[in-house]
Amino acid sequence: MYVISDPSRPHVALGTAATLDALASTLAARSDPNLVVYVNRDGLSHALDAAERRELDELIQAARSLSEDARR
């Protein structure tokens, strides 16, 4: 599971998603650039690895592009 939190309150989940696609949609709709995303598996949390971070960034860009196109 992927978890979104605010660095000032890291133990409070602002959102969760089972996939990077779902996570990207949630993050694309938010304007706060200071949010932290981490992985929580079996009760253990860790940062996204480099591949997950790249994929998430690409998915967020794609979701924002779709949103901008829909507004036109």
N, C-alpha and C positions, 0 to 999 in steps of 0.2 A: 504494500500500500504506500502511496505517495502522500506526504503531508505538507501543507502550507502553514507557515507560522510567521509571526512578527518577531524579529530578533530581540526586541525589548521584552517579549513574553514568549519565549521559545516553547514552553510547555502547554501553550494554548493553541489548539489546532483551529485555524481559520477555514480550513477546507481539506478534504481528502479526495483521493481518486485512485481507482484501481489500475489505471493505465496512464501512460504519458500523454496520449491523445486527449483523454478527459481532463487531465491536469492542465494541458496547454489551453484548452477552451476556457477553463476557469481563470487562469492567469491572464489570458488575452483580454478578458473583460475587466480586469482590475487595473487601476492606474498606479498603484503603489509599487515603486521599483525596489523597495527595501525588504520585500518579503523573502523568506528563506524556504527552500524546498528540501525535504529529506525523505529517505526511504525508511519505512518501519516494517521490519519483518521479524516475526516470532518475538515481538517485544523488544527487539534491539533496533536502534536507530543509527543511520549513517548518512553521510552526504552522498549526493548523486556522484557517480563516477563520470569521467570525462565524456564517454560515449553517450551516457544518459543526458548529460548537460547539453551536448551538441544537438542531440535529437530533440530535446525539449525546446531549445532556442529556435530550431527550424520549425517545429510545430506551432509555436507561439506566433512566429512571423507569418506563417501560412494562415492561421486563424484570424489574425489582425487584418491581413490582406483581404480575406473573404468578407470580413465585417465592413471594411471600407468600401469594397465593391458593392455590397448590398445597400449601402447608404446612398450610392450615386444614382 
